[in-house]
Amino acid sequence: MEKQAYYIQVANGEIQSRSDVSPWEFRIFANEKEIQDLRGLFTEMNEADSRTFWRTHLPAVPYHMDKDNDQYDKRMMEVYDKLYELGDEDTRSHIKKMRNEV
Protein backbone atom coordinates (compact mmCIF):
# COMPACT_ATOMS: atom_id res chain seq x y z
CA MET A 1 0.00 0.00 0.00
CA GLU A 2 1.28 3.40 -0.98
CA LYS A 3 1.68 6.03 1.70
CA GLN A 4 0.57 9.62 1.30
CA ALA A 5 0.77 12.76 3.42
CA TYR A 6 -1.97 13.50 5.95
CA TYR A 7 -2.37 16.52 8.19
CA ILE A 8 -3.57 15.98 11.75
CA GLN A 9 -5.16 18.12 14.41
CA VAL A 10 -5.31 16.16 17.66
CA ALA A 11 -7.77 18.35 19.60
CA ASN A 12 -10.66 17.54 17.29
CA GLY A 13 -9.33 14.29 15.83
CA GLU A 14 -9.19 15.76 12.34
CA ILE A 15 -7.33 13.94 9.57
CA GLN A 16 -7.00 15.78 6.26
CA SER A 17 -5.27 14.78 3.05
CA ARG A 18 -4.67 18.44 2.13
CA SER A 19 -2.74 20.97 4.18
CA ASP A 20 -4.88 23.94 3.17
CA VAL A 21 -8.26 22.62 4.37
CA SER A 22 -7.95 23.49 8.05
CA PRO A 23 -5.28 24.19 10.66
CA TRP A 24 -3.09 21.21 11.48
CA GLU A 25 -0.39 20.32 13.99
CA PHE A 26 1.29 17.21 12.60
CA ARG A 27 2.14 15.78 9.19
CA ILE A 28 2.30 12.04 8.81
CA PHE A 29 2.74 9.61 5.95
CA ALA A 30 0.34 6.68 6.05
CA ASN A 31 -1.51 4.14 3.96
CA GLU A 32 -5.27 3.58 4.19
CA LYS A 33 -4.96 0.86 6.87
CA GLU A 34 -2.82 3.09 9.07
CA ILE A 35 -5.33 5.94 8.70
CA GLN A 36 -8.17 3.60 9.68
CA ASP A 37 -6.18 2.58 12.76
CA LEU A 38 -5.56 6.23 13.66
CA ARG A 39 -9.26 7.06 13.21
CA GLY A 40 -10.09 4.18 15.54
CA LEU A 41 -7.72 5.58 18.17
CA PHE A 42 -9.33 9.02 17.86
CA THR A 43 -12.78 7.44 18.25
CA GLU A 44 -11.70 5.56 21.38
CA MET A 45 -10.13 8.73 22.79
CA ASN A 46 -13.32 10.72 22.16
CA GLU A 47 -15.50 8.02 23.73
CA ALA A 48 -13.30 8.03 26.84
CA ASP A 49 -13.46 11.83 26.89
CA SER A 50 -17.27 11.71 26.83
CA ARG A 51 -17.28 9.40 29.84
CA THR A 52 -15.05 11.82 31.78
CA PHE A 53 -17.70 14.54 31.39
CA TRP A 54 -19.82 12.99 34.12
CA ARG A 55 -16.94 12.81 36.58
CA THR A 56 -16.48 16.56 36.38
CA HIS A 57 -19.86 16.89 38.07
CA LEU A 58 -18.73 14.81 41.05
CA PRO A 59 -16.13 16.88 42.90
CA ALA A 60 -15.69 14.10 45.46
CA VAL A 61 -13.92 11.97 42.81
CA PRO A 62 -10.44 13.38 42.11
CA TYR A 63 -9.11 13.28 38.54
CA HIS A 64 -6.24 10.98 39.44
CA MET A 65 -8.63 8.39 40.93
CA ASP A 66 -10.98 8.09 37.98
CA LYS A 67 -10.71 5.11 35.61
CA ASP A 68 -12.35 7.00 32.72
CA ASN A 69 -9.65 9.66 32.92
CA ASP A 70 -7.03 6.93 32.95
CA GLN A 71 -8.56 5.49 29.77
CA TYR A 72 -8.62 8.91 28.11
CA ASP A 73 -4.96 9.49 29.00
CA LYS A 74 -4.02 6.03 27.74
CA ARG A 75 -5.82 6.57 24.41
CA MET A 76 -4.22 9.99 23.98
CA MET A 77 -0.77 8.46 24.48
CA GLU A 78 -1.61 5.80 21.88
CA VAL A 79 -2.59 8.55 19.42
CA TYR A 80 0.72 10.35 19.98
CA ASP A 81 2.63 7.04 19.69
CA LYS A 82 0.97 6.40 16.32
CA LEU A 83 1.67 9.96 15.15
CA TYR A 84 5.30 9.56 16.17
CA GLU A 85 5.50 6.25 14.28
CA LEU A 86 4.03 7.72 11.09
CA GLY A 87 5.26 11.29 11.41
CA ASP A 88 7.74 13.26 9.39
CA GLU A 89 10.92 14.64 10.99
CA ASP A 90 9.16 17.76 12.38
CA THR A 91 6.34 15.67 13.87
CA ARG A 92 8.73 13.28 15.56
CA SER A 93 10.88 16.10 16.88
CA HIS A 94 7.87 17.94 18.31
CA ILE A 95 6.43 14.84 19.98
CA LYS A 96 9.84 13.94 21.40
CA LYS A 97 10.11 17.46 22.84
CA MET A 98 6.58 17.18 24.32
CA ARG A 99 7.53 13.92 26.05
CA ASN A 100 10.68 15.42 27.54
CA GLU A 101 8.70 18.32 29.00
CA VAL A 102 6.33 16.05 30.92
Sequence and secondary structure as in RCSB ss.txt:
>XXXX:A:sequence
MEKQAYYIQVANGEIQSRSDVSPWEFRIFANEKEIQDLRGLFTEMNEADSRTFWRTHLPAVPYHMDKDNDQYDKR
MMEVYDKLYELGDEDTRSHIKKMRNEV
>XXXX:A:secstr
   EEEEEETTTTEEESSTTSS  SEEEEE HHHHHHHHHHHHHHHHHHHHHHHHTT TTS GGG HHHHHHHHH
HHHHHHHHHHHB HHHHHHHHHHHHH 
